[in-house]
Amino acid sequence: MKLLVVAATEAEVSIYKDQAPANADLLITGVGMTATTYALTKHLQTHKYDLVLQAGVGGSFDTSVPLGSLVVITAERYGDLGAEDHHEYIDIFDMGLISGDSHPHAGRILANPFSDIHEDIDLPRATGLTVNTVSGNENTIARRRQYGCTVESMEGAAFHYVCLMEGVTFAQVRSISNYVTPRDKSQWKMKDAIINLNNWLISFSQSFASK
């Protein structure tokens, strides 16, 4: 089985990249939605895979999710794609610029149509919110909590969008490095999150690639 692992930075897959099986490719896209969209779309024009797997760290709005633990993302939403109207935020759908059900959106979300292949990813399921600016103050956090998502990242929605548009089987796995609170890096568990993510990636990719 042919696997593509996608990551925003080399640091997030620093251990895995030296132990990846021969039939598993690795694509480093760069940080954010723009870089992810370009790099992944270009790569998929000339390569075919049984599974495209995005791996990275993220913050959790839910403090019951242990730091360093892993989740698989079922659906993504945009967290800051819209406009400010004085003290109010209007998202892109409420502005009427995109229909909430325009392909590949459904009910304003970018959902992963899970199939049998996802049964091998034995991780808790969560929803993702993608932002250009990571949450770091109370006002921003309060607004973004209203989406009801678990995990915040800077690439998830772009990854889901491209994979849905290209019709490829995909999955997004995030390791929780921090809680979404006013910024305090002393409370983050980035090293643990990266180690746990890489250990899972090594095990999963070796099993998947052998099928």
Secondary structure by P-SEA (a helix, b strand, c coil): cbbbbbbcccccaaaaaacccccbbbbbccccaaaaaaaaaaaaccccccbbbbbbbbbbccccccccbbbbbcbbbbcccccccccccccccccccccccccccccccccccccccccccccccbbbbbbccccccaaaaaaaaccccccccccaaaaaaaaaaacccbbbbbbbccccccccccccaaaaaaaaaaaaaaaaaaaaaac
